[in-house]
Amino acid sequence: MSSQSPLAQSKLSRWINEIEETAIAVLLGLMTLITFANVVLRYGFNTGLIWGLEATTFLFAWLVLFGISHAVKVTAHLGVDALINLFSPRLLRWVTIFSAAVCVAYAGLLMKGAWDYWANFANLPQTTGRWFPTGLEEMRRTSYRGWYEVIDISFPEWLRWIQPVMNDGDDYEKIPRFIPYAILPFGMALLLVRFTQVFVRLLRGQEASLIVSHEVEEAVAEVKHLNAEE
């Protein structure tokens, strides 16, 4: 059983990592392409993509939320460790575990808030519970906002099938907001998974960190030392 667990965890980690890296690359590419096309159209043909600014705004938001969880994986988040580096190894380990537990709890709060905000736009029930989800509210349609559209991005024809499901059969002119807003619960779920992975590794005594490591600084110091000896 124990020999299979690290393998399964490794596969899950690689799968999540591929999703994050692919999404980040695609989002950066789309933002660059739309912005470049808009500049060419504006200054070369005195026109432009009306939906360009809104699209790049949504894409940037997706990029940030994907980047938050990916930064946990690559330990790119900044942190101040001037004090904790003075602790003994044993105390430092328990402080780090406590910090990871706080991060997991915080990510859980963000996940609940993100779902509850997005749920109304997706015609789904919010969660019950003040801090952490204890269940789902009863289905109610009076406050659902699946009809709520973005401002400029036109609704594509290949998505017309969602109109009977989300908008009582009425036509969408622009894409509904629940589509771009879906990154909120999804991104927070990725963040929760990443923090949980770090927390579990710390509990098992494996090497893990929540903030950017000092490997680069140590490498630079080593190079300086070697140059000085020469």
For each residue, the residues with C-beta under 8 A, 3 or more apart:
1: 4 5
2: 5 6
3: 6 7
4: 1 7 8
5: 1 2 8 9
6: 2 3 9 10
7: 3 4 10 11
8: 4 5 11 12
9: 5 6 12 13 197 200
10: 6 7 13 14
11: 7 8 14 15
12: 8 9 15 16
13: 9 10 16 17 73 197
14: 10 11 17 18
15: 11 12 18 19
16: 12 13 19 20 69 73 190 193 194
17: 13 14 20 21 70 73
18: 14 15 21 22
19: 15 16 22 23 190
20: 16 17 23 24 66 69 70 73 190
21: 17 18 24 25 70
22: 18 19 25 26
23: 19 20 26 27 62 66
24: 20 21 27 28 63 66 67 70
25: 21 22 28 29
26: 22 23 29 30
27: 23 24 30 31 59 60 62 63 66
28: 24 25 31 32 63
29: 25 26 32 33
30: 26 27 33 34 55 59
31: 27 28 34 35 56 59 60 63
32: 28 29 35 36
33: 29 30 36 37
34: 30 31 37 38 49 52 55 56 59
35: 31 32 38 39 52 56
36: 32 33 39 40
37: 33 34 40 41 49 52
38: 34 35 41 42 48 49 52 53
39: 35 36 42 43
40: 36 37 43 44 45
41: 37 38 44 45 47 48 49
42: 38 39 45 46 47 48
43: 39 40
44: 40 41
45: 40 41 42
46: 42
47: 41 42
48: 38 41 42 52
49: 34 37 38 41 52 55
50: 152
51: 54 55 152 153 154
52: 34 35 37 38 48 49 55 56
53: 38 56 57 152
54: 51 57 58 150 151 152 153
55: 30 34 49 51 52 58 59 152 153
56: 31 34 35 52 53 59 60
57: 53 54 60 61
58: 54 55 61 62 150 153 180
59: 27 30 31 34 55 56 62 63
60: 27 31 56 57 63 64
61: 57 58 64 65 180 183
62: 23 27 58 59 65 66 180 183 187
63: 24 27 28 31 59 60 66 67
64: 60 61 67 68
65: 61 62 68 69 183 184 186 187 188
66: 20 23 24 27 62 63 69 70 183 187 190
67: 24 63 64 70 71
68: 64 65 71 72 187 191
69: 16 20 65 66 72 73 187 190 191 193 194
70: 17 20 21 24 66 67 73 74 76 194
71: 67 68 74 75 76 77
72: 68 69 75 77 191 194 195 198 210
73: 13 16 17 20 69 70 194 197
74: 70 71
75: 71 72 209 210 211 212 213
76: 70 71 212
77: 71 72 210 211 212
78: 211 212
79: 210 211 212
80: 83
81: 84 85 211
82: 85 86
83: 80 86 87
84: 81 87 92 95 96
85: 81 82 92
86: 82 83
87: 83 84 91 92 95
88: 91 92
89: 92 93
90: 93 94
91: 87 88 94 95
92: 84 85 87 88 89 95 96
93: 89 90 96 97 202
94: 90 91 97 98
95: 84 87 91 92 98 99
96: 84 92 93 99 100 202 209 210
97: 93 94 100 101 199 202 203
98: 94 95 101 102
99: 95 96 102 103 210
100: 96 97 103 104 195 198 199 202 208 210
101: 97 98 104 105 199
102: 98 99 105 106
103: 99 100 106 107 195 198 199 210
104: 100 101 107 108 192 195 196 199
105: 101 102 108 109
106: 102 103 109 110
107: 103 104 110 111 188 191 192 195 196
108: 104 105 111 112 132 192
109: 105 106 112 113 131 132
110: 106 107 113 114 188 191 192
111: 107 108 114 115 185 188 189 191 192
112: 108 109 115 116 127 129 131 132 133
113: 109 110 116 117 188
114: 110 111 117 118 184 185 187 188
115: 111 112 118 119 126 127 133 184 185 188
116: 112 113 119 120 126 127
117: 113 114 120 121 181 184
118: 114 115 121 122 124 178 181 182 184 185
119: 115 116 122 124 125 126 127
120: 116 117 123 124 126 143 144 145
121: 117 118 145 146 148 176 177 178 181
122: 118 119 146 166 178 181 182
123: 120 141 144 145 146 166 178
124: 118 119 120
125: 119 136 137 138 139 140
126: 115 116 119 120 136 137
127: 112 115 116 119 133 134 135 136 137
128: 133 134 135 136 137
129: 112 132 133 134 135
130:
131: 109 112
132: 108 109 112 129
133: 112 115 127 128 129 136
134: 127 128 129
135: 127 128 129
136: 125 126 127 128 133
137: 125 126 127 128 140
138: 125
139: 125
140: 125 137 143 144
141: 123 144
142:
143: 120 140
144: 120 123 140 141
145: 120 121 123 148 177
146: 121 122 123 166 167 176 178
147: 166 167 168 170 176
148: 121 145 176 177 178
149: 155 172 173 174 175 176 177
150: 54 58 153 174 175 176 177 180
151: 54 174
152: 50 51 53 54 55 174
153: 51 54 55 58 150 174 175
154: 51 173 174 175
155: 149 159 160 171 172 173 174 175 176
156: 159 175
157: 160
158:
159: 155 156 162 172 175
160: 155 157 163 171 172
161: 164 165
162: 159 165 166 167 176
163: 160 166 167 169 170 171 172
164: 161 167 168 169
165: 161 162
166: 122 123 146 147 162 163 176 178
167: 146 147 162 163 164 170 171 172 176
168: 147 164
169: 163 164
170: 147 163 167
171: 155 160 163 167
172: 149 155 159 160 163 167 175 176
173: 149 154 155
174: 149 150 151 152 153 154 155
175: 149 150 153 154 155 156 159 172 179 180
176: 121 146 147 148 149 150 155 162 166 167 172 179
177: 121 145 148 149 150 180 181
178: 118 121 122 123 146 148 166 181 182
179: 175 176 182
180: 58 61 62 150 175 177 183
181: 117 118 121 122 177 178 184
182: 118 122 178 179 185 186
183: 61 62 65 66 180 186 187
184: 65 114 115 117 118 181 187 188
185: 111 114 115 118 182 188 189
186: 65 182 183 189 190
187: 62 65 66 68 69 114 183 184 190 191
188: 65 107 110 111 113 114 115 184 185 191 192
189: 111 185 186 192 193
190: 16 19 20 66 69 186 187 193 194
191: 68 69 72 107 110 111 187 188 194 195
192: 104 107 108 110 111 188 189 195 196
193: 16 69 189 190 196 197
194: 16 69 70 72 73 190 191 197 198
195: 72 100 103 104 107 191 192 198 199
196: 104 107 192 193 199 200
197: 9 13 73 193 194 200 201
198: 72 100 103 194 195 201 202 208 209 210
199: 97 100 101 103 104 195 196 202 203
200: 9 196 197 203 204
201: 197 198 204 206 207 208
202: 93 96 97 100 198 199 205 206 208
203: 97 199 200
204: 200 201
205: 202
206: 201 202
207: 201
208: 100 198 201 202
209: 75 96 198 212 213
210: 72 75 77 79 96 99 100 103 198
211: 75 77 78 79 81
212: 75 76 77 78 79 209
213: 75 209 216
214: 217 218
215: 218 219
216: 213 219 220
217: 214 220 221
218: 214 215 221 222
219: 215 216 222 223
220: 216 217 223 224
221: 217 218 224 225
222: 218 219 225 226
223: 219 220 226 227
224: 220 221 227 228
225: 221 222 228 229
226: 222 223 229 230
227: 223 224 230
228: 224 225
229: 225 226
230: 226 227
